[in-house]
Amino acid sequence: MSKIYLDGNSLNLEDFINVVRGGYKVELTEEAITKVEKSREMVDKFVEEEKVVYGITTGFGKFSDVNITKEETTTLQRNLIISHACGVGDNLSQEEVRGVMLLRANALAKGYSGIRLSTLNTLIDMLNKGVHPIIPEKGSLGASGDLAPLSHMVLVMIGEGEAYYNGEKLSGKEAMDKAGIKVVELTSKEGLALINGTQVMTSIGALTLYDAINLSKTCDIVAALTIEALNGIVDAYDERIHWARPHNGQIKTAENLRSLLKDSEMISRQGEIRVQDAYTLRCIPQIHGGSKDAIKYVEEKVNIEMNSVTDNPLIFTETEEAISGGNFHGQPMALAFDFLGIALAELANVSERRLERLVNPGLSGLPGFLSKNGGLNSGFMIVQYSAASLVSENKILAHPASVDSIPSSANQEDHVSMGTIAARKSREILDNARKVLSMELLAACQGIDLRGKKKLGKGTEIVYNIVRREISTIYEDKIMYKEIGKAEEIIKSNIILEEINKENIKLK
């Protein structure tokens, strides 16, 4: 089994996915071990000297001015976890939970948090052996980090809470015992080090980001099929146009369309059928490209956050200081994940508009609602309704979470990020966008058949054949949600991207 080494500095999105979805094991580097041990020595010194340090010899939040004796530090840390485990709602997926554990371990590996090496290794053992704490998805303000959901993770570490192990829902203690992992008695600073961070929002957001990168490429593929179904004008994708306005995503999208449509006999040139296409065809590079640039920005922020220390206070061993700050504040990620949601909503928005052009006989030149025998058959009429419903829902979900804040902890924590809500919203928008794109894919292949299929492009022919292996042309009404589900599964599986890549068409 492949392994990822954690040093707190080198984790990237590909590594993250390999651990979270691919089951790769993780292990600390020797350098990380040394840093963790030195940081812990400093915490022990603070406790022994009864130095006043937030969260080590004091209470939390508004109780930061309440001193805690060294005899009470173990009770303080346990109380922190059990009192803060206030999550509600549906549970995070196994992938998301694994991401949370991985990211928290990587942050602690940087050696600024003061956790014992044995406690950190317990968390890593849980990840490697498949003990997955049950973590409710709601309850985080996104500052002081993801306190409530992360507390549910730590409950299992101390033999409380619930977890899944080998597909079985168990008490935290049972899961740990069956996996052969010893539960932890937390001591000074450790509870705070484990729950004061942005790892829940970052895990949800990173998974959404990875899928968004793939979906943005798939959007170009599906749009190319729609271009063929509507005899779209390819002059609009001429590279000279896009180098005259050199936004990176725009240039890449136009290049993708040219590659996918190469040698197609179903496209048209300027003036052959009409002079210009509507914006949803003509401006695909600009629209898709804008979303790709936004997604790239989010990727940069996620890569930074994956390798950041996000708890408080931080231990600086060189100067023997513990300094209180605000790295737990999720604002950088809240804004990024709101942006990600908006970018994905726009990909769905334009997809639905292309779907409308396919089903509307006044715009397409195709049979109404893509049905040869309209009236008796409704064809794709309600497919467009469903897509319209999803993009409308996305517009509501795209309202930014980051513009809201409710003070907490008796106004000590008087501005919060709502970053975990932003991440969850972007995940939901992604799911809706994928469904809309599935509907366009289904309709585009139907339109190609009704137009009278000719030779398709170098890339679109591959995709059309994949679809037709699973879904037949629809000549009479059938139960459409099943066909939509098949199209969605094709997109979700990434087989389209894999097959395109095999033919040496490198989408960007």
VEXNUDO-441336 format. One record per residue (C-alpha): residue in one letter; x, y, z. Coordinates in steps of 0.5 Angstrom, whole numbers, padded with zeros to 4 digits, always signed. Layout:
<sites>
AXYZ/...
</sites>
This chain:
<sites>
M+0000+0000+0000/S+0003+0007-0002/K+0004+0012+0004/I+0004+0019+0005/Y+0009+0022+0009/L+0007+0028+0014/D+0012+0034+0015/G+0006+0040+0016/N+0009+0043+0010/S+0008+0038+0003/L+0001+0036+0003/N-0002+0037-0004/L-0009+0036-0006/E-0007+0030-0010/D-0004+0027-0004/F-0010+0029+0000/I-0015+0025-0005/N-0010+0019-0005/V-0011+0018+0003/V-0018+0020+0003/R-0021+0016-0003/G-0015+0012-0004/G-0014+0009+0003/Y-0006+0011+0003/K-0003+0010+0009/V+0000+0016+0013/E+0007+0017+0017/L+0010+0022+0020/T+0017+0024+0018/E+0023+0024+0023/E+0024+0032+0022/A+0016+0033+0024/I+0017+0028+0030/T+0023+0032+0033/K+0019+0039+0032/V+0013+0035+0036/E+0017+0033+0042/K+0021+0040+0043/S+0014+0043+0042/R+0011+0039+0048/E+0017+0040+0052/M+0016+0047+0052/V+0008+0046+0054/D+0011+0041+0060/K+0015+0047+0062/F+0010+0052+0062/V+0005+0047+0066/E+0011+0046+0071/E+0012+0053+0072/E+0005+0055+0073/K+0006+0060+0067/V+0000+0064+0065/V-0002+0061+0058/Y-0008+0061+0055/G-0011+0054+0054/I-0006+0051+0058/T-0006+0054+0065/T-0013+0058+0064/G-0020+0057+0061/F-0022+0058+0054/G-0026+0064+0051/K-0029+0068+0056/F-0026+0064+0061/S-0019+0066+0059/D-0018+0070+0065/V-0019+0064+0070/N-0013+0060+0072/I-0012+0053+0072/T-0008+0049+0077/K-0003+0044+0074/E-0007+0038+0078/E-0013+0041+0074/T-0010+0041+0067/T-0013+0034+0065/T-0020+0035+0067/L-0020+0042+0064/Q-0018+0038+0057/R-0023+0033+0058/N-0028+0038+0060/L-0027+0042+0054/I-0028+0036+0049/I-0034+0033+0052/S-0037+0040+0053/H-0036+0042+0046/A-0038+0036+0042/C-0045+0040+0040/G-0045+0038+0033/V-0052+0037+0030/G-0055+0035+0023/D-0053+0029+0018/N-0046+0026+0019/L-0040+0028+0015/S-0039+0023+0010/Q-0033+0018+0011/E-0029+0021+0006/E-0030+0028+0009/V-0028+0025+0016/R-0022+0022+0013/G-0020+0029+0011/V-0021+0032+0017/M-0017+0027+0021/L-0011+0028+0016/L-0011+0035+0016/R-0011+0036+0023/A-0005+0031+0024/N-0001+0035+0018/A-0002+0041+0022/L+0000+0038+0029/A+0006+0035+0025/K+0009+0042+0024/G+0011+0043+0031/Y+0007+0049+0034/S+0001+0046+0038/G+0005+0042+0044/I+0001+0036+0043/R+0004+0029+0045/L+0007+0025+0040/S+0003+0019+0043/T-0003+0023+0042/L-0002+0025+0035/N+0000+0018+0033/T-0007+0015+0036/L-0010+0020+0031/I-0006+0017+0025/D-0007+0010+0027/M-0014+0011+0027/L-0014+0014+0020/N-0009+0008+0018/K-0014+0003+0021/G-0020+0006+0019/V-0023+0008+0025/H-0028+0014+0023/P-0031+0018+0028/I-0038+0020+0027/I-0038+0028+0026/P-0045+0032+0025/E-0044+0037+0020/K-0047+0043+0023/G-0045+0047+0029/S-0039+0050+0027/L-0038+0058+0026/G-0031+0057+0023/A-0028+0061+0029/S-0025+0059+0033/G-0024+0054+0028/D-0029+0048+0027/L-0029+0047+0035/A-0036+0043+0035/P-0035+0038+0030/L-0027+0037+0031/S-0029+0035+0038/H-0033+0029+0036/M-0027+0027+0033/V-0023+0027+0039/L-0029+0024+0043/V-0027+0017+0040/M-0020+0018+0041/I-0022+0019+0049/G-0026+0013+0048/E-0033+0017+0048/G-0037+0018+0042/E-0039+0014+0036/A-0035+0011+0030/Y-0035+0007+0024/Y-0030+0001+0024/N-0030-0004+0018/G-0037-0002+0016/E-0040-0002+0023/K-0043+0003+0028/L-0040+0002+0034/S-0039+0006+0041/G-0032+0010+0041/K-0029+0005+0046/E-0031-0001+0042/A-0029+0002+0035/M-0022+0003+0038/D-0021-0003+0042/K-0023-0007+0036/A-0018-0004+0032/G-0013-0005+0037/I-0012+0003+0039/K-0011+0005+0046/V-0015+0011+0048/V-0012+0017+0050/E-0012+0021+0057/L-0011+0028+0054/T-0007+0033+0058/S-0005+0040+0058/K-0006+0044+0051/E-0008+0037+0048/G-0015+0038+0047/L-0015+0045+0045/A-0009+0043+0040/L-0014+0038+0037/I-0020+0042+0036/N-0018+0049+0035/G-0017+0049+0027/T-0020+0050+0020/Q-0020+0042+0018/V-0027+0041+0017/M-0029+0047+0013/T-0022+0045+0009/S-0024+0038+0008/I-0031+0039+0005/G-0028+0044+0001/A-0022+0041-0001/L-0026+0035-0004/T-0031+0039-0007/L-0025+0043-0010/Y-0022+0037-0013/D-0029+0035-0016/A-0030+0042-0019/I-0023+0041-0023/N-0026+0035-0026/L-0033+0038-0027/S-0030+0044-0030/K-0027+0040-0036/T-0033+0036-0037/C-0037+0042-0038/D-0033+0043-0044/I-0034+0036-0046/V-0041+0037-0046/A-0042+0044-0048/A-0038+0041-0055/L-0043+0036-0056/T-0048+0041-0055/I-0045+0046-0060/E-0045+0040-0065/A-0052+0038-0064/L-0054+0046-0065/N-0049+0046-0071/G-0045+0052-0067/I-0040+0056-0070/V-0033+0055-0068/D-0030+0061-0071/A-0031+0064-0064/Y-0026+0059-0061/D-0020+0062-0065/E-0014+0062-0061/R-0013+0069-0064/I-0019+0072-0060/H-0017+0069-0054/W-0010+0071-0054/A-0013+0078-0055/R-0016+0078-0048/P-0011+0073-0045/H-0015+0070-0038/N-0012+0064-0037/G-0018+0060-0036/Q-0021+0063-0042/I-0015+0061-0047/K-0015+0054-0044/T-0023+0053-0045/A-0022+0055-0052/E-0016+0050-0053/N-0020+0045-0050/L-0026+0046-0055/R-0022+0046-0061/S-0019+0040-0059/L-0025+0036-0058/L-0029+0039-0064/K-0023+0037-0069/D-0025+0034-0075/S-0033+0035-0073/E-0037+0035-0079/M-0043+0038-0075/I-0040+0044-0073/S-0041+0051-0078/R-0037+0057-0080/Q-0039+0064-0079/G-0044+0066-0084/E-0045+0059-0087/I-0052+0058-0083/R-0052+0064-0079/V-0047+0070-0077/Q-0047+0069-0070/D-0049+0064-0064/A-0052+0066-0058/Y-0048+0068-0052/T-0049+0061-0049/L-0045+0058-0055/R-0041+0064-0057/C-0038+0066-0050/I-0037+0059-0047/P-0029+0060-0047/Q-0031+0067-0043/I-0036+0064-0038/H-0033+0057-0037/G-0026+0060-0037/G-0028+0065-0031/S-0030+0059-0027/K-0024+0056-0028/D-0020+0062-0026/A-0024+0062-0020/I-0023+0055-0018/K-0015+0056-0019/Y-0016+0061-0014/V-0019+0057-0009/E-0014+0051-0010/E-0008+0056-0009/K-0012+0058-0002/V-0013+0050+0000/N-0006+0048-0001/I-0004+0054+0003/E-0009+0052+0009/M-0007+0044+0008/N+0000+0046+0011/S-0002+0051+0016/V-0002+0051+0023/T-0009+0054+0025/D-0010+0053+0033/N-0008+0058+0039/P-0004+0059+0042/L+0002+0057+0038/I+0009+0055+0041/F+0015+0058+0039/T+0021+0053+0042/E+0026+0058+0039/T+0024+0064+0044/E+0020+0059+0049/E+0014+0063+0048/A+0007+0061+0047/I+0003+0067+0043/S-0004+0068+0043/G-0007+0069+0036/G-0012+0068+0031/N-0010+0063+0026/F-0016+0059+0027/H-0020+0064+0024/G-0023+0061+0018/Q-0024+0068+0014/P-0019+0066+0008/M-0023+0060+0007/A-0030+0062+0008/L-0029+0067+0002/A-0025+0062-0002/F-0031+0057-0001/D-0036+0062-0003/F-0033+0064-0009/L-0032+0056-0011/G-0040+0056-0010/I-0041+0062-0014/A-0036+0059-0020/L-0040+0052-0020/A-0047+0055-0020/E-0045+0059-0026/L-0043+0053-0030/A-0049+0050-0028/N-0053+0056-0030/V-0050+0056-0037/S-0051+0049-0038/E-0058+0050-0037/R-0059+0055-0042/R-0056+0051-0047/L-0061+0045-0045/E-0066+0050-0046/R-0063+0052-0053/L-0063+0044-0055/V-0071+0043-0053/N-0074+0050-0056/P-0075+0048-0063/G-0075+0056-0064/L-0068+0056-0062/S-0065+0049-0064/G-0068+0047-0071/L-0070+0041-0068/P-0076+0037-0066/G-0080+0040-0060/F-0077+0038-0053/L-0073+0033-0057/S-0079+0028-0059/K-0080+0026-0066/N-0087+0025-0064/G-0089+0031-0060/G-0096+0032-0056/L-0096+0024-0055/N-0089+0025-0052/S-0087+0030-0048/G-0079+0028-0049/F-0074+0033-0045/M-0080+0038-0043/I-0079+0036-0036/V-0072+0035-0036/Q-0071+0042-0037/Y-0076+0044-0031/S-0072+0040-0027/A-0065+0043-0029/A-0068+0050-0028/S-0070+0048-0021/L-0063+0046-0019/V-0060+0052-0022/S-0065+0057-0018/E-0063+0053-0012/N-0056+0054-0013/K-0057+0062-0014/I-0060+0061-0007/L-0054+0057-0004/A-0049+0062-0008/H-0051+0067-0003/P-0044+0068+0001/A-0044+0065+0008/S-0038+0069+0009/V-0042+0076+0010/D-0045+0074+0016/S-0043+0074+0023/I-0046+0072+0030/P-0042+0074+0036/S-0040+0068+0041/S-0037+0067+0048/A-0040+0073+0051/N-0037+0077+0045/Q-0030+0075+0046/E-0031+0072+0040/D-0034+0077+0036/H-0033+0076+0029/V-0033+0069+0026/S-0033+0067+0019/M-0038+0062+0017/G-0033+0058+0013/T-0036+0051+0014/I-0043+0053+0012/A-0039+0056+0006/A-0036+0049+0004/R-0042+0045+0005/K-0046+0050+0001/S-0041+0049-0005/R-0041+0042-0004/E-0049+0042-0005/I-0048+0047-0011/L-0043+0042-0014/D-0048+0036-0013/N-0053+0040-0017/A-0049+0043-0022/R-0047+0035-0024/K-0054+0034-0025/V-0055+0039-0029/L-0049+0038-0033/S-0052+0030-0034/M-0059+0033-0037/E-0055+0037-0042/L-0051+0031-0044/L-0057+0027-0045/A-0060+0032-0049/A-0054+0034-0053/C-0053+0026-0055/Q-0061+0026-0057/G-0060+0033-0061/I-0054+0030-0065/D-0058+0024-0067/L-0065+0028-0069/R-0060+0032-0073/G-0058+0026-0077/K-0051+0024-0074/K-0045+0025-0078/K-0038+0025-0076/L-0037+0028-0069/G-0030+0031-0067/K-0024+0028-0065/G-0026+0028-0057/T-0034+0029-0058/E-0034+0022-0062/I-0031+0018-0056/V-0036+0021-0051/Y-0042+0020-0055/N-0040+0013-0056/I-0039+0012-0048/V-0046+0015-0047/R-0049+0011-0052/R-0046+0004-0049/E-0051+0006-0043/I-0056+0010-0046/S-0060+0009-0052/T-0063+0015-0056/I-0070+0016-0054/Y-0076+0015-0059/E-0082+0014-0054/D-0083+0017-0047/K-0080+0013-0042/I-0078+0014-0034/M-0073+0020-0035/Y-0070+0020-0028/K-0067+0013-0029/E-0064+0016-0036/I-0061+0022-0032/G-0058+0018-0027/K-0054+0014-0032/A-0052+0020-0035/E-0050+0023-0028/E-0046+0016-0026/I-0042+0017-0033/I-0040+0024-0031/K-0039+0022-0023/S-0034+0016-0025/N-0030+0021-0029/I-0030+0015-0035/I-0030+0021-0040/L-0024+0024-0038/E-0020+0018-0037/E-0022+0016-0044/I-0021+0023-0047/N-0014+0022-0044/K-0012+0016-0047/E-0013+0019-0054/N-0008+0024-0052/I-0013+0030-0052/K-0010+0033-0046/L-0016+0038-0043/K-0014+0044-0039/
</sites>
